[in-house]
Amino acid sequence: MVSSLGFYQSVGGCRRCHHYCRECDGSGPLHCRSCPPRFMLDGGLCMECLGSQYYEPSTGVCLSCDNSCRTCSGPGRFSCSGCSRPLRLDRLNNQCVPCCSERGAYGNSSASECCHCNMDTGECINSSVAGKRRIAEWGALQRERAPAPSAAAVALTVCAAAAAVFLAVLFVLQIYHCCFSKLKPMLSMLRWS
């Protein structure tokens, strides 16, 4: 008697395969005959590919990503989905490249082997036509942009200005009171003379 997909024949009838197995010939994860998609069969055990590997459906095995990629979706340097620092992911080409500003540290890379990086986030800005437009706009913004003062700095400046005006008025009143009190007897003498 043949069991259907996901089950195996035992003395007591059909039993469900371990959840790691697509097809099996016994209980437990070590008796798999085939695996679910994106899992590799190795000695009866279905294993998911490591982060630094991709699943090759034609052979049913996990293969290593290109050395330039930390994670990938397929073979070669144009299948990267994640990069190890200091490289950045150029999402246009799915390639790990250094920032053009850091190019000197990596030898004489050509402009196509580096990307313009956002100074705030460190992310690669793609080198497509739209990316070049973004680079130009971003560069213009960087030159024009002055850091905006925070609300606390504005409030502190307003309070300091108000305190300075108050002290100036108080000073003028003190001088007026002091001088006027000394001038008052002189003025009264002038009136009576």
C-alpha positions in Angstrom: 0.0 0.0 0.0 1.4 3.4 -1.0 0.9 6.4 1.3 0.1 9.8 -0.1 2.4 12.8 -0.1 3.3 13.8 3.5 2.5 10.4 4.9 4.3 7.1 5.3 3.1 3.5 5.7 3.6 1.9 9.1 2.3 -1.3 10.9 -0.7 0.7 12.2 -1.5 2.3 8.9 -0.5 5.6 7.3 1.2 8.2 9.5 2.0 11.8 8.9 5.6 12.6 8.1 7.7 15.0 10.3 6.8 18.6 9.4 10.4 19.1 7.9 9.7 16.4 5.3 7.6 16.6 2.1 7.9 12.8 1.6 9.3 10.3 4.1 9.8 6.6 4.8 9.6 6.7 8.6 8.9 8.9 11.7 11.1 11.8 12.8 13.1 14.4 10.9 15.9 11.9 9.8 13.6 9.8 7.5 12.9 12.4 4.7 13.0 11.4 1.1 12.1 14.8 -0.3 11.8 18.3 1.2 9.5 21.3 0.9 10.6 24.1 -1.5 13.9 25.9 -0.5 15.0 23.1 1.7 17.9 20.7 0.9 17.9 17.0 1.6 21.1 15.8 3.3 21.2 12.2 4.6 17.5 12.0 5.2 17.3 15.4 6.9 15.7 18.5 5.3 17.8 21.6 6.0 17.1 25.2 5.2 19.8 27.1 3.5 22.1 29.2 5.7 21.9 33.0 5.4 25.1 33.0 3.3 23.6 30.5 0.9 20.9 30.3 -1.7 18.7 27.4 -2.8 19.5 26.0 -6.3 16.2 24.4 -7.5 17.7 22.5 -10.4 20.0 20.5 -8.1 18.0 20.8 -4.9 21.1 21.9 -2.9 22.2 25.0 -1.1 25.1 26.8 -2.6 27.3 29.6 -1.2 26.7 33.2 -2.1 29.4 35.2 -3.9 32.2 36.4 -1.6 31.0 40.0 -1.9 27.5 39.2 -0.6 26.5 38.5 3.0 23.1 37.2 1.9 21.9 36.5 -1.7 19.0 35.2 -3.8 21.2 33.4 -6.4 24.6 32.9 -7.9 27.1 35.7 -8.7 27.9 39.2 -7.5 24.7 40.6 -9.0 22.3 38.6 -6.7 23.2 40.1 -3.3 20.4 41.0 -0.9 22.7 42.0 2.0 26.3 43.2 2.4 29.0 43.0 5.1 30.4 46.4 6.2 32.0 48.5 4.8 30.3 47.5 1.5 26.8 48.9 0.7 24.0 47.3 -1.3 23.4 48.9 -4.7 19.7 47.9 -5.1 19.7 48.8 -8.7 22.3 46.1 -9.5 21.9 43.9 -6.4 25.6 44.3 -5.9 27.8 45.0 -2.8 30.0 48.0 -3.5 31.9 50.6 -1.4 30.8 54.2 -1.2 32.4 56.3 -3.9 33.7 58.7 -1.1 35.5 55.7 0.4 36.8 54.4 -2.9 40.4 55.4 -2.2 40.4 52.9 0.7 39.5 50.1 -1.8 42.0 50.8 -4.6 41.2 52.3 -7.9 37.6 51.3 -8.3 35.7 52.7 -11.3 32.6 54.8 -10.8 30.4 51.7 -11.7 32.0 49.7 -8.9 31.0 52.2 -6.1 27.8 54.0 -5.1 27.1 57.5 -3.8 26.1 57.1 -0.2 23.7 59.1 1.9 25.8 60.8 4.5 23.1 60.5 7.2 22.1 56.9 6.7 25.1 55.4 4.9 22.7 53.8 2.4 23.7 53.5 -1.3 21.9 55.9 -3.6 21.5 54.0 -6.9 23.3 55.1 -10.0 20.3 55.0 -12.3 19.1 58.2 -14.2 16.6 58.8 -11.4 19.3 58.0 -8.8 21.6 60.5 -10.5 18.8 63.1 -10.3 18.4 62.2 -6.6 22.2 62.6 -6.0 22.2 66.0 -7.6 19.1 67.1 -5.7 20.5 65.7 -2.4 23.8 67.4 -3.0 22.1 70.8 -3.5 20.0 70.2 -0.4 23.2 69.4 1.6 24.8 72.7 0.5 21.6 74.8 1.2 20.6 73.0 4.4 21.5 74.7 7.6 20.5 72.8 10.8 17.2 74.2 12.1 17.2 75.3 15.7 15.3 73.1 18.1 12.2 74.3 19.9 14.1 74.3 23.2 16.9 76.5 21.7 14.3 79.0 20.4 12.4 79.0 23.8 15.7 79.6 25.6 16.7 82.4 23.3 13.3 84.1 23.8 13.5 83.8 27.6 17.1 85.2 27.6 16.0 88.2 25.4 13.0 88.8 27.7 15.2 88.7 30.8 17.7 91.1 29.1 14.9 93.6 28.4 13.6 93.3 31.9 17.1 93.9 33.4 17.6 96.9 31.1 14.3 98.5 32.1 15.1 97.9 35.8 18.6 99.4 35.3 17.1 102.5 33.7 14.5 102.9 36.4 17.2 102.5 39.1 19.3 105.2 37.5 16.3 107.5 37.1 15.3 107.0 40.7 18.8 107.5 42.0 19.5 110.5 39.9 16.1 112.1 40.3 16.2 111.7 44.1 19.5 113.7 44.1 18.3 116.2 41.6 14.9 116.8 43.4 16.4 119.1 46.1 18.3 121.0 43.5 15.3 121.5 41.4 13.2 122.7 44.3 15.9 125.2 45.2 15.9 126.4 41.6 12.2 126.9 41.8 12.3 129.0 44.9 15.1 131.1 43.8 
